[in-house]
Amino acid sequence: MASEENAWNKPLPFARMRPPVKPFLKETHKPAVFSKTRDTIPSRPGSMRVNTNISIWRDAHSTGPNAKENRITEPQPMKEMSKGSHIPIRVQAEDTILRQREKPFGAPSVLTTAVKQEAKPVDVDLSDEVAARLNIVESVAPTCSAIKAVQPAHDSCCGQEEFPRLTKEMQQDVSWALEQRDPNLVLSSAFKLRITQRDLATLQEGSWLNDEIINFYMNLLMCRNEQGNCRKVYAFSTFFFQKLHGGGHAAVRRWTKAVDLFQYEVIIVPLHLGVHWSLAVMDLKARSVKYYDSMGQRHDDICNLLLLYLKEEYKTRKNKDLDVPRWVVASLKAKEIPQQNNGSDCGVFACKYADYIAQGRPLTFTQSHMPYFRRKMIWEILNKRLL
């Protein structure tokens, strides 16, 4: 029995309306068939048509006595699929997106190829494929002699253009490398070093450079200077000074087992001081050890330690005493060298200090050149040669 509140002859409260009454037509009503969502029960037995355009995952448990318990299964890995089986629709869609993204560059992505084929190891060296993608002449990891062959000819290092223009194709190569999604993808390898996408990404604006990038770049400097009339330059690894500072000359004695430092004119030592990159340069011709810091810090103690190392190395190699009193030890003042205006470009400044000093150039670059230098260094590392 309806209450008085809901009686049809009584008025409703404000802003309330009675629901419309629809007549029930028996001829338009059809009884609903309730069944499981994954099984459709046909009203009459007969043949079923299969839509061949839809891909369906199947496994060994989808048929047989336990079919009902194992009807819904997880997708199997790509390597376990039979040769003639369909690729899932979801993978096809992702593959299409990747191919469309690579279309402007006129070549399929390395990652797209990896999806279509069997999965590759995470840390795989694809530098040869990248070299082919970038139309690099050398298809193998080059040595200094190989890099020397592809370097442009100049009468001297100072004859090179200070700020060579990056062409549209170069910019595309740089953008392509930065857009790769796999951080472990090896994009360049040489000098027993491998540069992954994660390493190369540190050359994006606002990022701090890591050891791999700086060590690779220092090797490119040495190879560049082996040609023409450039100064003979040797560059230590970024880990050299840490080892020297912790254990003295004895800790790094084997580092120069196959190298005679005194055949070089300039010895470059990249320095990582906590969260800051700087540079020390030992000039054997000018008899000086100088410290370069883009934040104006002074470290004569580092210079003295390097001079002591050089003295002990000279004694070991030549069995003579180095005339230390005639050597000059100095830290360059902030007004004497280019300085950074942010907290992220110290690594690029250290690399460009080394580059300009190796060429015998005055340090004329500024903070405004850093975005250009970062993209230029990416292209140089990808192509394994300096512009």
C-alpha positions in Angstrom: 0.0 0.0 0.0 1.4 3.4 -1.0 2.2 5.8 1.7 0.6 9.2 1.9 3.9 10.8 1.1 4.1 9.1 -2.4 0.4 9.2 -3.1 -0.4 10.2 -6.7 -3.1 12.6 -5.7 -0.8 14.6 -3.4 1.6 17.3 -4.7 5.3 16.6 -4.6 7.9 18.7 -2.7 9.7 21.5 -4.5 11.9 20.6 -7.5 10.7 17.0 -7.6 8.9 15.4 -10.5 7.1 12.1 -10.9 8.8 9.7 -13.4 6.9 9.3 -16.6 4.8 6.2 -16.9 5.6 4.1 -20.0 3.2 1.4 -21.2 4.6 -2.1 -21.2 4.3 -3.6 -24.7 4.4 -7.3 -24.6 5.2 -7.8 -28.3 8.4 -5.6 -28.0 9.8 -7.5 -25.0 12.3 -10.3 -25.5 13.5 -12.5 -22.7 17.2 -11.9 -21.7 19.6 -14.8 -21.9 22.1 -14.7 -19.0 25.4 -16.5 -19.4 29.1 -16.1 -18.7 30.8 -13.2 -20.3 33.5 -15.3 -22.0 31.0 -18.0 -23.3 28.2 -17.3 -25.7 25.4 -20.0 -25.7 23.8 -20.2 -29.1 20.0 -20.7 -29.2 20.4 -23.5 -31.7 23.3 -25.8 -32.4 25.1 -25.1 -35.7 28.3 -24.1 -37.3 30.2 -21.0 -35.9 31.9 -18.5 -38.1 35.4 -17.3 -37.1 36.5 -13.7 -37.6 40.0 -14.1 -39.0 40.8 -10.4 -38.5 40.9 -10.7 -34.7 44.0 -12.2 -33.0 43.4 -14.4 -30.0 45.9 -15.7 -27.5 45.8 -19.5 -27.1 47.9 -21.8 -25.0 48.0 -25.5 -24.2 45.4 -25.2 -21.5 42.7 -23.5 -23.6 41.3 -26.9 -24.6 40.8 -30.2 -22.9 39.3 -31.2 -19.6 40.5 -28.1 -17.7 39.4 -25.7 -20.3 36.9 -23.8 -18.1 39.5 -23.3 -15.4 42.2 -22.1 -17.7 40.2 -20.3 -20.4 41.7 -16.8 -19.6 45.5 -16.9 -19.8 48.3 -14.3 -19.7 49.8 -13.4 -23.1 52.9 -15.5 -23.9 56.3 -13.8 -24.6 57.1 -13.2 -28.3 59.8 -15.8 -28.4 57.3 -18.6 -27.5 54.9 -17.8 -30.3 54.8 -20.0 -33.3 56.2 -18.7 -36.6 52.8 -18.4 -38.2 50.9 -16.9 -35.2 49.5 -13.4 -35.3 51.1 -10.5 -33.5 48.7 -9.1 -30.9 46.8 -6.0 -31.9 48.3 -4.0 -29.0 51.9 -4.7 -30.2 50.9 -3.9 -33.8 49.6 -0.5 -32.7 52.8 0.3 -30.8 54.8 -0.8 -33.7 52.8 1.5 -36.0 53.4 4.4 -33.7 57.2 3.7 -33.6 57.4 3.5 -37.4 55.5 6.7 -37.9 57.8 8.4 -35.4 60.9 7.3 -37.4 59.3 8.1 -40.8 60.8 11.7 -41.1 64.3 10.3 -41.0 63.6 7.7 -43.7 64.7 4.6 -41.8 63.1 2.2 -39.4 63.9 2.5 -35.8 66.3 0.0 -34.1 63.7 -0.5 -31.4 61.0 -1.2 -33.9 63.2 -3.9 -35.5 63.8 -5.4 -32.0 60.0 -5.7 -31.4 59.4 -7.4 -34.7 62.2 -9.8 -34.2 63.2 -11.7 -31.1 64.1 -9.7 -28.0 67.7 -8.6 -27.7 69.7 -8.3 -24.4 69.3 -5.1 -22.5 72.9 -3.9 -22.7 73.5 -4.7 -26.4 76.0 -2.8 -28.5 74.1 -1.4 -31.5 76.7 1.2 -32.4 77.3 -0.4 -35.8 73.6 -0.1 -36.6 73.6 3.4 -35.4 76.6 4.2 -37.6 74.8 2.8 -40.6 71.7 4.8 -39.6 73.8 8.0 -39.5 75.7 7.1 -42.7 79.1 7.0 -41.0 81.9 5.8 -43.2 83.6 3.6 -40.5 81.3 0.7 -39.5 83.6 -0.7 -36.7 84.8 1.0 -33.5 87.6 3.2 -34.8 91.1 3.6 -33.5 92.9 6.9 -33.6 94.4 6.0 -37.0 90.9 5.4 -38.4 89.5 8.6 -37.0 92.5 10.5 -38.4 91.6 9.2 -41.8 88.2 10.9 -41.7 89.2 14.1 -40.1 89.2 17.1 -42.4 92.6 18.3 -43.5 94.0 21.5 -41.9 97.4 23.1 -41.8 97.0 23.4 -38.1 94.4 22.9 -35.4 94.0 26.7 -35.1 93.0 26.7 -38.8 89.7 24.9 -37.9 86.5 26.9 -37.6 85.8 27.8 -34.1 82.0 27.5 -34.3 81.1 25.2 -37.3 77.5 25.3 -38.2 75.4 22.3 -37.4 73.4 21.4 -40.5 69.8 20.3 -40.6 70.8 16.7 -41.0 73.2 17.0 -38.0 70.4 18.4 -35.9 68.1 15.5 -36.9 70.8 13.0 -35.9 71.1 14.6 -32.5 67.3 14.7 -32.0 67.0 11.1 -33.1 69.6 10.0 -30.5 67.9 11.9 -27.7 64.5 10.5 -28.6 65.5 6.9 -28.2 63.5 5.3 -25.3 65.9 2.5 -24.2 68.4 4.1 -21.8 70.8 1.1 -22.2 70.9 1.3 -26.0 74.6 1.7 -27.1 74.8 4.6 -29.6 78.5 4.8 -30.0 81.6 2.7 -29.0 85.3 3.3 -29.4 88.4 3.4 -27.2 87.0 0.5 -25.2 84.2 2.7 -24.1 80.5 2.4 -24.9 78.1 5.4 -24.9 74.5 4.5 -24.1 71.4 6.7 -24.6 71.5 7.3 -20.8 75.1 8.7 -21.1 74.3 10.8 -24.1 71.2 12.3 -22.4 73.5 14.0 -19.9 74.4 16.4 -22.7 70.9 17.8 -22.7 70.6 21.3 -21.3 70.5 21.4 -17.5 72.1 18.0 -17.0 75.5 17.1 -15.5 77.9 15.3 -17.7 79.1 11.9 -16.5 82.5 10.1 -16.6 81.7 8.2 -19.8 81.0 11.3 -21.9 84.1 13.2 -20.7 86.4 10.2 -21.1 85.1 9.6 -24.6 85.5 13.2 -25.5 89.0 13.3 -24.2 89.9 10.4 -26.4 88.5 12.2 -29.4 90.7 15.2 -28.5 93.8 13.0 -28.5 92.9 11.4 -31.9 92.2 14.8 -33.4 95.6 16.1 -32.3 97.5 13.2 -33.8 97.0 14.8 -37.3 98.6 17.8 -38.8 100.7 20.3 -36.8 98.6 20.0 -33.6 100.2 19.9 -30.2 100.9 16.4 -28.9 98.3 15.9 -26.2 97.7 13.1 -23.7 94.5 13.0 -21.5 94.1 10.9 -18.4 90.9 9.3 -17.4 88.5 11.0 -15.0 89.4 8.3 -12.4 93.1 9.0 -12.5 93.3 11.9 -10.0 91.0 10.1 -7.5 93.4 7.1 -7.6 96.5 9.4 -7.3 95.0 11.4 -4.4 94.2 8.2 -2.5 97.5 6.2 -3.0 100.1 8.5 -4.6 102.4 7.6 -7.5 102.5 3.9 -6.6 98.7 3.6 -7.0 98.8 4.8 -10.6 102.3 3.6 -11.7 100.8 1.0 -14.1 98.6 3.6 -15.8 101.5 4.7 -17.9 103.1 1.3 -18.5 102.7 1.7 -22.2 102.8 5.5 -22.4 105.8 7.9 -22.1 104.3 11.1 -20.8 107.4 13.1 -21.6 106.9 12.6 -25.3 103.9 14.9 -25.1 103.6 18.6 -24.9 100.4 18.9 -22.9 98.9 16.5 -20.4 95.2 17.0 -19.5 93.7 15.8 -16.3 89.9 16.1 -15.9 88.9 16.5 -12.3 85.7 15.5 -10.5 85.5 17.2 -7.2 82.4 16.0 -5.5 79.7 17.5 -7.6 81.8 19.8 -9.8 84.0 19.2 -12.9 87.2 21.2 -13.4 90.5 20.7 -15.3 94.2 20.6 -14.7 96.8 21.0 -17.4 100.5 20.0 -17.2 102.4 21.9 -20.0 105.7 20.2 -20.3 107.0 22.7 -22.8 106.1 25.7 -20.7 106.9 23.9 -17.5 103.7 24.8 -15.8 100.8 23.1 -14.0 97.6 25.1 -14.1 94.1 24.7 -12.7 91.0 25.7 -14.6 87.7 26.1 -12.8 84.5 27.6 -14.3 83.3 28.7 -10.9 86.5 30.6 -10.0 87.7 28.2 -7.3 91.5 27.9 -6.7 93.3 24.6 -6.0 97.0 25.1 -6.0 97.1 21.9 -3.8 96.0 19.9 -6.8 98.6 21.4 -9.0 101.3 20.6 -6.4 100.2 17.0 -6.1 100.3 16.7 -9.9 103.8 18.2 -10.1 104.9 15.7 -7.4 103.5 12.9 -9.5 105.3 14.2 -12.6 108.6 14.4 -10.6 108.3 10.7 -9.5 107.2 9.6 -12.9 110.3 11.4 -14.4 112.5 9.6 -11.9 111.0 6.2 -12.8 111.2 6.8 -16.5 114.4 8.7 -17.0 116.2 7.9 -13.8 116.8 11.6 -13.4 115.5 14.4 -11.1 112.9 16.8 -12.4 113.9 20.4 -12.0 110.8 21.3 -9.9 111.9 24.8 -8.8 111.7 26.0 -12.5 108.1 24.9 -12.8 105.1 27.3 -12.3 102.1 26.2 -10.3 98.9 28.4 -10.6 95.1 28.5 -10.4 93.6 30.7 -13.1 91.5 33.5 -11.7 87.8 33.9 -12.6 88.5 37.0 -14.7 91.1 35.2 -16.7 89.0 32.3 -18.1 85.3 31.9 -19.1 82.9 31.3 -16.2 79.6 29.5 -16.0 76.4 31.3 -14.9 74.5 28.2 -13.8 74.9 25.0 -11.8 75.0 22.5 -14.6 77.5 23.4 -17.3 80.8 22.8 -15.4 81.4 19.5 -17.3 81.0 21.2 -20.7 83.3 24.1 -19.6 85.9 21.5 -18.6 85.7 19.8 -22.0 85.9 23.0 -23.9 88.9 24.2 -21.8 90.6 21.0 -22.8 89.6 21.4 -26.5 90.8 25.0 -26.8 94.1 24.4 -24.9 94.8 21.3 -27.1 94.4 23.5 -30.2 96.5 26.3 -28.7 93.5 28.6 -28.9 92.7 31.5 -26.5 89.6 30.7 -24.4 87.1 33.0 -26.1 83.9 31.1 -25.6 81.2 32.1 -23.1 78.2 30.8 -21.3 76.0 31.6 -24.3 77.8 29.0 -26.3 77.0 26.1 -24.0 73.7 24.9 -25.7 75.5 24.9 -29.0 78.5 23.0 -27.6 76.2 20.4 -26.0 74.5 19.5 -29.3 77.8 19.6 -31.1 79.3 17.2 -28.7 76.4 14.8 -29.1 77.0 14.7 -32.9 80.7 14.3 -32.5 80.3 11.4 -30.1 77.8 9.7 -32.4 80.1 10.1 -35.4 83.4 9.5 -33.4 85.1 12.6 -34.7 85.4 16.2 -33.9 84.2 19.0 -36.2 
